[in-house]
Amino acid sequence: MHIKPYQRIFGFLVVTMMLNACTTMRPIEPTPTEVKQHFKIGDTIKVYTTDGTAITFEVVDITEEAVIGTRETIPFTDIVKVEKKKI
């Protein structure tokens, strides 16, 4: 069975469009100013800490000292990288 060139191109375009529709995480600088600028209550974020842990949670509050979720409070001093879930 031989696949014609236009079928390959069509298949590639379909796969590319499907991948673009997937949810991605967008990295944001872990500073209080940047986090307050880019996040709002209810956003789902992924926080990477200095000990190598990655925690995904919904933002409940953002203070000058920490990002707060329902079950976690992570001080900015412990954060290496923050990503925001982007659809």
ZIWOZI-V369896 format. One record per residue. N is the residue number from 1. RES is the residue in three letters. SS is DSSP state (h for helix, s for strand, l for the rest). Layout:
n=[N	N]
res=[RES	RES]
ss=[SS	SS]
This chain:
n=[1	2	3	4	5	6	7	8	9	10	11	12	13	14	15	16	17	18	19	20	21	22	23	24	25	26	27	28	29	30	31	32	33	34	35	36	37	38	39	40	41	42	43	44	45	46	47	48	49	50	51	52	53	54	55	56	57	58	59	60	61	62	63	64	65	66	67	68	69	70	71	72	73	74	75	76	77	78	79	80	81	82	83	84	85	86	87]
res=[MET	HIS	ILE	LYS	PRO	TYR	GLN	ARG	ILE	PHE	GLY	PHE	LEU	VAL	VAL	THR	MET	MET	LEU	ASN	ALA	CYS	THR	THR	MET	ARG	PRO	ILE	GLU	PRO	THR	PRO	THR	GLU	VAL	LYS	GLN	HIS	PHE	LYS	ILE	GLY	ASP	THR	ILE	LYS	VAL	TYR	THR	THR	ASP	GLY	THR	ALA	ILE	THR	PHE	GLU	VAL	VAL	ASP	ILE	THR	GLU	GLU	ALA	VAL	ILE	GLY	THR	ARG	GLU	THR	ILE	PRO	PHE	THR	ASP	ILE	VAL	LYS	VAL	GLU	LYS	LYS	LYS	ILE]
ss=[l	l	l	l	h	h	h	h	h	h	h	h	h	h	h	h	h	h	h	h	l	l	l	s	s	s	s	s	l	l	l	h	h	h	h	h	h	h	l	l	l	l	l	s	s	s	s	s	s	l	l	l	l	s	s	s	s	s	l	l	s	s	l	l	l	s	s	s	l	l	l	l	s	s	s	h	h	h	s	s	s	s	s	s	s	s	l]
